[in-house]
Amino acid sequence: MQGPLQGRDAVIVWGAGQMGRRLSKHLVRAGAPLAAFVDIDPKKGGRTLRGAPIIQPEELKEWWSRFTNPVILAAVRSRNARALIRENLCSRGFREGIDWWAVA
């Protein structure tokens, strides 16, 4: 892997909708270590996508702690989603540009 995924032992995709599915397809093809998806929709929680569990935002810190050098890629294209995701992640102590990137 290259760029921000280099040396990462887990990729967590925020968004199990269309954009997250598209991104994850390319990540899997490239051999990225896809660990989980995060989605705010409680109906998606508990399911799996591309073999990875879909978790709720409240579960993210616990999942994060399972890995040595994980990264979160936010892949939601809904209007205002980036600001809401940024607020959610930053309030949990995740650092934009270090721990996570918005990719959609």
C-alpha positions as CSV (number, residue, x, y, z in Angstrom):
1,M,0.0,0.0,0.0
2,Q,1.1,3.6,-0.6
3,G,0.2,7.0,0.7
4,P,-1.8,7.3,3.9
5,L,-2.5,3.5,3.9
6,Q,1.2,2.6,3.9
7,G,1.9,0.7,7.1
8,R,-1.7,0.5,8.2
9,D,-2.8,-2.8,9.7
10,A,-6.6,-1.9,9.4
11,V,-8.8,0.3,7.3
12,I,-12.1,1.2,8.7
13,V,-14.6,2.8,6.2
14,W,-17.1,5.3,7.6
15,G,-20.1,4.7,5.4
16,A,-21.7,1.5,4.4
17,G,-23.8,3.1,1.6
18,Q,-23.1,3.3,-2.1
19,M,-19.9,5.4,-1.7
20,G,-18.5,3.2,1.0
21,R,-19.2,0.0,-1.0
22,R,-17.5,1.5,-4.0
23,L,-14.4,2.5,-2.1
24,S,-14.2,-0.8,-0.3
25,K,-14.3,-2.7,-3.5
26,H,-11.2,-0.9,-4.7
27,L,-9.5,-1.3,-1.2
28,V,-10.1,-5.0,-1.3
29,R,-8.7,-5.3,-4.8
30,A,-5.6,-3.4,-3.8
31,G,-5.1,-5.7,-0.8
32,A,-5.9,-3.2,1.9
33,P,-6.7,-4.7,5.3
34,L,-10.4,-3.9,5.5
35,A,-11.4,-4.3,9.1
36,A,-14.9,-2.8,9.5
37,F,-17.5,-0.2,8.3
38,V,-19.1,2.4,10.5
39,D,-22.6,3.6,9.8
40,I,-25.1,5.7,11.7
41,D,-28.0,3.7,10.4
42,P,-29.0,1.3,13.1
43,K,-30.6,-1.1,10.5
44,K,-27.1,-1.7,9.0
45,G,-25.4,-2.4,12.3
46,G,-24.7,-6.0,13.0
47,R,-24.5,-6.9,9.3
48,T,-21.4,-7.5,7.2
49,L,-20.2,-6.0,4.0
50,R,-17.3,-7.6,2.0
51,G,-16.7,-9.8,5.0
52,A,-16.3,-6.9,7.4
53,P,-18.7,-6.0,10.2
54,I,-20.8,-2.9,10.1
55,I,-20.6,-1.2,13.5
56,Q,-22.2,1.9,15.1
57,P,-20.1,5.0,15.8
58,E,-20.2,4.2,19.6
59,E,-18.3,1.0,18.8
60,L,-15.5,2.7,16.9
61,K,-13.0,3.4,19.8
62,E,-13.2,-0.3,20.8
63,W,-12.6,-1.5,17.3
64,W,-9.8,1.1,16.8
65,S,-8.0,-0.3,19.9
66,R,-7.8,-3.8,18.4
67,F,-5.1,-2.6,15.9
68,T,-1.7,-1.1,16.1
69,N,-1.9,1.4,13.2
70,P,-5.5,1.7,11.9
71,V,-7.0,4.4,9.7
72,I,-10.5,5.6,9.0
73,L,-11.7,6.6,5.6
74,A,-14.9,8.6,5.5
75,A,-16.8,7.8,2.4
76,V,-20.3,9.4,2.6
77,R,-21.4,11.7,-0.1
78,S,-24.6,13.0,1.5
79,R,-25.0,16.8,1.9
80,N,-23.3,18.0,5.1
81,A,-22.1,14.5,5.9
82,R,-18.4,15.5,6.0
83,A,-19.1,18.2,8.7
84,L,-21.1,15.7,10.8
85,I,-18.4,13.0,10.5
86,R,-15.7,15.4,11.3
87,E,-17.5,16.6,14.4
88,N,-18.2,13.0,15.5
89,L,-14.6,11.8,14.9
90,C,-12.9,14.8,16.4
91,S,-15.1,14.7,19.5
92,R,-13.9,11.1,20.0
93,G,-10.2,12.2,19.8
94,F,-9.5,11.2,16.2
95,R,-7.2,13.5,14.3
96,E,-8.0,14.5,10.7
97,G,-5.1,13.9,8.4
98,I,-3.5,11.5,10.8
99,D,-6.1,9.0,12.0
100,W,-8.7,9.7,9.4
101,W,-9.4,11.2,5.9
102,A,-12.5,12.2,4.1
103,V,-12.4,10.5,0.7
104,A,-15.8,11.4,-0.7
